Amino acid sequence: MFSHVMVGSNDIARSKKFFNATFAAFGGPSAIEDANGRLIYQHNGGLFIITKPIDGQPATHANGGTIGFLMTPEQADAWHQAGIENGGTTCEDAPGYREGSPYYLAYLRDPDGNKLCALHLAG
């Protein structure tokens, strides 16, 4: 259904450090930087793009929005740790299976405040 997700950043170099580390933690590639300075990550048929807002206004995160990435619990733990070590902040509960749920979840906010989730569905 989705072709890509794009988020804004106020500091592309800071975002590149954060996302290169978190993508590497689950086997994803480093960013490709296009002629406009956007960071493009291609993995498992999808695109994740980081850009300075085209309108020149500051980037802000979506209140209530979350961007999820599929991975194993081990990858989710490595992803979460890489995020913390590279300018992200933990949010929600600690990484792990949720009570009464088949989901293993780990949450981070990137350096610009975008809420990210690593998700594994046991089964």
C-alpha positions in Angstrom: 0.0 0.0 0.0 2.7 2.5 0.9 5.5 3.6 -1.4 7.5 5.7 1.1 7.5 7.7 4.3 9.1 11.1 4.5 9.9 13.1 7.7 11.4 16.6 8.1 14.6 17.4 9.9 16.2 20.6 11.1 19.7 19.1 11.0 20.3 16.6 8.2 23.8 15.6 9.4 22.4 14.8 12.9 19.6 12.8 11.3 22.1 10.9 9.1 24.1 9.9 12.1 21.0 8.7 13.9 19.3 6.9 11.0 22.5 5.3 9.6 23.1 3.8 13.1 19.5 2.6 13.6 19.1 1.2 10.1 22.5 -0.7 10.4 21.2 -2.3 13.7 18.6 -4.2 11.7 20.6 -4.8 8.5 19.4 -1.8 6.6 21.6 0.3 4.4 23.2 3.7 5.0 21.6 6.7 3.4 21.8 7.7 -0.2 22.0 11.5 -0.3 20.3 13.1 -3.4 21.1 16.3 -5.1 18.7 18.2 -2.9 20.4 17.0 0.3 17.6 14.5 1.2 18.5 11.2 2.9 17.0 8.2 1.2 17.0 4.7 2.8 15.8 1.8 0.6 15.1 -1.5 2.4 12.7 -4.4 1.8 10.9 -2.6 -1.1 10.2 0.6 0.8 11.7 4.1 1.0 12.2 6.2 4.1 13.2 9.8 3.3 14.5 12.6 5.5 14.4 16.2 4.2 14.5 19.8 5.3 11.0 21.2 4.9 10.5 22.5 1.4 8.6 25.6 2.7 11.6 26.7 4.7 9.8 26.5 8.0 11.2 24.4 10.9 10.5 20.7 10.9 8.1 19.4 13.6 7.0 15.9 14.5 3.5 14.7 14.1 1.6 14.6 17.4 0.0 11.2 17.5 1.9 9.9 14.6 4.2 6.8 14.7 6.4 5.3 11.9 6.9 1.5 12.3 9.6 -0.8 11.1 9.3 -4.6 11.0 12.2 -6.5 12.6 13.0 -9.4 14.9 13.2 -8.8 18.7 17.0 -9.0 18.6 17.1 -6.4 15.8 14.6 -4.2 17.7 16.9 -4.2 20.8 19.9 -3.4 18.7 17.9 -0.7 16.9 16.7 0.8 20.1 20.2 0.9 21.6 21.7 2.4 18.5 19.1 5.1 18.6 19.8 6.0 22.2 23.6 6.1 21.4 23.0 8.4 18.4 20.8 11.2 19.7 17.4 9.5 20.0 15.3 9.2 23.2 13.3 6.3 24.4 9.6 6.7 24.7 6.7 4.5 25.7 7.5 1.3 27.7 10.9 -0.5 27.6 11.4 -2.7 24.6 9.7 -6.1 25.0 6.5 -8.1 24.5 3.4 -6.3 25.6 1.2 -8.1 28.1 -1.6 -9.9 26.5 -0.3 -9.1 23.0 1.8 -11.0 20.4 3.8 -7.9 19.7 7.4 -7.1 20.6 7.7 -3.3 20.5 10.5 -0.8 21.0 9.9 2.9 20.7 12.2 5.9 20.0 12.0 9.5 19.2 14.5 10.6 16.6 16.6 13.8 17.2 13.7 15.9 15.6 11.0 14.3 17.7 9.5 11.9 15.2 8.1 8.8 17.0 9.5 5.5 15.6 8.6 1.9 16.5 10.3 -1.4 15.9 7.7 -4.1 15.7 7.8 -7.9 15.7 4.6 -10.0 15.5 5.3 -13.4 17.2 3.7 -16.2 15.5 
